[in-house]
Amino acid sequence: MSATYEPVTLSRDVIGILIPQGTKVELPEGANGAITQALGGSFTVQVEGHLFRIDGKDADAIGKEVQKGPDVPADASDADLEEAIWTQLHSCYDPEIPVDIVELGLIYECKVEPLGDGQRRAKIRMTLTAPGCGMGEVLVEDVKSKVLALPTIAEADVELVFDPPWNQSMMSDTAKLATGMF
């Protein structure tokens, strides 16, 4: 069974991140490509034989709508916010793997800390499937931007750690099934 990709033509210039190197590249208006993955509001697009991650805020460049995050009231409790953060983390995907970073077992810690004046800090410790992954900083920035979009989260402290090293046993059964490792 072969994958079905959605053909696209870029409606404007857009920055794509070359996979797996993590290098930013300006893709020109009118370039033809194909969406190979559309998960969590971001897109993996093949253009001229290369894969690029297109950030969700640039969805319009490929004819898609920008996705909104969860609705959280401004007076949400710490527990409500932590739940909303986990929801946001479930919308973060490695552009090469069709499983979110929570199900992959990449999140080691997530907590909410008060900063005063009703503001909070989200503290997240996460890892990568491979220490040399060129997309590591891209994933960290994706986590930060999605968490900072929540009300009263003034800071997102996202730390990339490699101890303990990630291994396949950290994946959920859902992730193992989706990747054929179950």
C-alpha positions in Angstrom: 0.0 0.0 0.0 1.5 3.3 -1.0 1.0 6.6 0.8 -1.2 9.3 -0.7 0.3 12.8 -0.7 -1.7 16.0 -1.2 -0.2 18.1 -3.9 0.3 21.8 -3.1 1.5 25.0 -4.7 2.9 27.6 -2.4 0.8 30.8 -2.5 3.6 32.9 -1.0 7.2 32.7 0.1 7.5 30.7 3.3 10.3 29.5 5.6 10.6 25.7 5.7 12.9 23.8 8.0 15.0 21.2 6.1 14.5 17.7 7.6 16.5 16.2 9.2 19.2 18.9 9.3 17.0 21.6 10.9 18.3 24.3 8.5 15.8 27.2 7.6 15.2 27.6 3.9 13.0 30.1 2.1 10.7 28.3 -0.2 9.5 30.5 -3.1 5.9 31.3 -4.0 4.7 29.1 -6.8 6.9 26.1 -5.8 5.1 22.8 -6.2 5.2 20.1 -3.6 3.2 17.5 -1.7 2.1 17.4 2.0 3.4 14.1 3.4 2.3 14.7 7.0 -0.2 17.1 8.6 -0.2 16.6 12.3 -0.5 18.9 15.3 -1.0 22.0 13.2 2.4 21.7 11.4 3.1 20.2 8.0 5.8 18.1 6.4 6.0 19.0 2.8 8.2 17.5 0.0 9.5 20.1 -2.4 12.0 19.3 -5.1 12.9 16.0 -3.5 13.6 17.4 0.0 11.4 17.3 3.1 10.6 20.5 4.9 8.6 21.3 8.1 6.2 24.2 7.6 5.1 25.8 10.9 1.4 25.9 11.6 1.4 29.7 11.6 2.3 29.5 7.9 -0.5 27.0 7.0 -2.1 29.6 4.7 1.0 29.3 2.4 -0.1 25.8 1.5 -3.8 26.5 1.5 -4.6 25.2 5.0 -6.1 26.9 8.1 -4.1 27.8 11.2 -5.2 25.5 14.1 -6.2 27.0 17.4 -5.0 25.6 20.8 -7.3 24.5 23.6 -9.7 27.0 25.2 -8.5 27.8 28.7 -10.2 30.3 30.9 -7.9 33.2 32.2 -8.7 32.1 35.8 -7.7 28.5 35.2 -6.2 26.6 38.2 -2.6 25.2 38.1 -4.1 21.7 37.5 -6.3 23.0 34.6 -3.2 24.7 33.0 -1.1 21.6 33.4 -3.8 19.6 31.7 -3.9 22.2 28.9 -0.1 22.0 28.6 -0.3 18.2 28.2 -2.9 18.8 25.5 -0.6 21.2 23.7 2.3 18.7 24.0 0.1 16.0 22.4 0.0 18.4 19.4 3.8 18.4 18.9 5.2 15.9 16.4 8.5 15.0 15.0 8.2 15.7 11.3 9.4 12.3 10.4 7.3 10.2 12.8 3.5 10.3 12.8 3.3 10.0 16.6 3.2 12.9 19.1 6.1 13.5 21.5 4.1 12.5 24.5 3.2 9.1 23.1 6.8 8.7 21.9 7.9 9.1 25.6 10.0 12.2 25.0 8.4 14.2 27.8 10.1 13.5 31.2 8.6 16.2 33.3 5.9 18.9 33.0 4.9 21.2 35.8 3.4 24.6 36.5 5.1 27.0 38.9 3.8 30.4 40.1 5.6 33.6 39.2 3.4 36.1 41.0 0.8 38.5 39.7 -1.2 35.5 38.4 1.5 34.6 36.0 3.1 31.1 35.7 6.0 29.3 34.3 5.7 25.9 32.6 8.8 23.8 33.3 9.3 20.9 30.8 12.1 18.4 30.6 12.2 16.5 27.3 14.5 14.4 25.2 14.9 13.2 21.6 14.8 9.8 20.0 18.5 10.4 19.0 20.9 12.9 20.6 22.2 14.1 17.2 18.7 14.9 15.8 18.9 18.1 13.8 15.2 18.8 14.5 15.8 19.0 18.3 15.7 22.8 18.6 12.7 22.9 16.2 10.8 20.5 18.5 11.8 22.6 21.6 10.6 25.8 19.9 7.4 24.1 18.9 6.8 23.1 22.5 7.6 26.6 23.8 5.4 28.4 21.3 2.4 26.1 22.0 2.8 26.4 25.7 3.3 30.1 25.7 0.0 30.5 23.8 -1.9 29.5 26.9 -3.3 32.2 29.2 -1.2 33.1 32.3 1.9 31.2 31.0 4.5 33.9 31.0 7.5 31.6 30.7 8.2 28.3 29.2 11.3 26.7 30.5 11.9 23.8 28.1 15.1 21.8 28.8 16.5 19.2 26.4 18.0 16.4 28.4 19.6 13.0 27.5 19.6 11.3 30.9 18.0 8.9 31.0 18.6 8.1 27.3 15.4 7.6 25.3 14.7 4.0 24.2 11.7 2.3 22.5 10.4 1.0 25.8 9.4 4.6 26.7 6.8 4.6 23.9 3.2 4.1 24.7 1.4 1.1 23.2 -0.4 3.5 20.9 3.0 4.8 19.6 4.3 1.3 19.2 1.3 0.2 17.2 1.5 3.3 15.0 5.1 2.7 14.2 4.8 -1.0 13.7 6.9 -1.9 16.8 4.1 -3.7 18.7 
